[in-house]
Amino acid sequence: MGSVRPAPWRSAAVVTALMLAAFTFNTTENLPVGLLSLMADDLRVSLTSVGALVTGYGLAVAIASLPLAHVSRSVPRRYLMTGLLAVLAVAGWVSALATVSYGLLLAARVATALAQALFWAVMGPVAVGLFPPERRGRIIGLLSVGGSLATVAGVPAGTWLGGHSGWRAPFGVLGALAVVSLVAVAVLLPTSRPQEGHAAYGTAPDRRRFAVVLATTALSVTGAFTGFTYVVAFLDEVSGFGRDAVSAVLMAFGAAALGGVTVAGRLLDRYPRATLTVPVAGQAVALVGLYAAGSSQVATVVLLMLLGASVAPTFMATQSQVLRVAPGRTETALAANSAAFNGGVAAGALLGGVLLPLTGTRGTFLAGGVLTAVALVVLSRPDTVVARETVDGPESGVR
C-alpha cells in the first residue's frame, strides 16, 4: 500500500477485520436458505420468491463485479472499503426492521450484492499489499477462511437464531458485525492511491494464462453446482438419509471445506501448481464418485467431504493465481474471476435444473464431474499458469 507498510499489528488487525467482513458478506448472501420458510410465511410470499433473494444476489454480483471495479479504480481503498462496509451494515439493519416489506428487503439485498461484488475485487489487493510479496498466498488463504466460516458457522448460527428470535434478528447481528469491520478498517487501513504498491499489479502478467484461470473457475464452479444445488434431494432419494441426518452430512461438508482452505492456504505460496490442480482433480473424483457410489451412505459422506475440501480451495487458488498473472490491475482481474465464479453458480443451478427431470439427481452429479474434468484438462495444458517452471519453480522466488 505504498513504500512504507504499517506496523505488523495494524496489518494483522486489518486482515482480521477483512476476514470478519468476508464472513459477514457470505453469511448475508446465503442466510435466506436457512430461513426460507420463516421468511416466506412472515412476508406472505412464496418459497420461490424468497429463493430469488439468493439467486438474484449471485447474479447481481456476477454482472456488477467488472463494471464496479472499473469505475472505482481511482478511489483510495480506505474510503472505498469503509463505504462498502457501511452499505453492508445499513442493509443488514434495514432487513431487520419489523416493518420491512419484500420489496424493501429485495432492495437491501441488491445493495448488499453490489457492495459485495466490489468488496471481493478489492479485498485481496488491499490485504496482500500490507505484507511482503512472498506472503500473498498465505494472506489470500486467511481471507478465504473467513469466507468459508460463513458456511460452517454463520448460516447454521443465523438459522438457529432466526428460529428462536425471528428471521430478522440474525440480519441485525450481521449489521453489527459489519460495523466492527468498518471501524477497524477506517481507523487502521492506510490511505494511499490504489495503483501504489506491489499488490496493484500481477507479478507475472500474462493474458493467456489469465484466460486459463478464468476458464478453470467457470468450468469447475459450474460443475460443482450442477450437482450440489440438488444435494439435499440426492441425499434423500439416492443415499436414503433422513431429514435429521441430512443436516449432519452438510455440516461435515462445511467442516471439510474449512479444513481444505486452512491447509491449502498455507501452501499457496510454496506450491501454486498443486494447490490448484489437486482440488480440481479432487472435485472431479468426488462428483463422479457420488454418481457411481451414492447409494452407499458411508461412501456418500466421504465423497461429500472430499467435495467440500476441494471446491473451496479451488476458488481460493484461482484468486491467488490471478494476483500473479493479472494482465492489468489486480482488482479488475479479481472482479473478472469473481464474475466467473458467480456466473458458474447460476449456470450450474440452471443446468442441473434442466437435467433433473431427464437424468434424476444422480445424473446431475455425473454432468458436474464431466465439466470439472474438462476444467482439469484446460488447466493441465502445457505453458499455462500452473505448468510453467518460471512460476512454480524455486527460481521464481516464491517460498
Secondary structure, DSSP 8 states (H G I E B T S, - for coil): --SS---HHHHHHHHHHHHHHHHHHHHHHHHHHHTHHHHHHHHT--HHHHHHHHHHHHHHHHHHHHHHHHHTTTS-HHHHHHHHHHHHHHHHHHHT-TT--HHHHHHHHHHHHHHHHHHHHHHHHHHHTTS-GGGHHHHHHHHHHHHHHIIIIIHHHHHHHHHHH-THHHHHHHHHHHHHHHHHHHHHS----TT-SGGGB-SS--HHHHHHHHHHHHHHHHHHHHHHTTHHHHHHHTS---HHHHHHHHHHHHHHHHHHHHHHHTTTTT-TTHHHHHHHHHHHHHHHHHHHHTT-HHHHHHHHHHHHHHHHHHHHHHHHHHHHH-SSBHHHHHHHHHHHHHHHHHHHHHHHHHHHHHHHHHHHHHHHHHHHHHHHHHHHSTTSTTT-HHHHSGGGT--
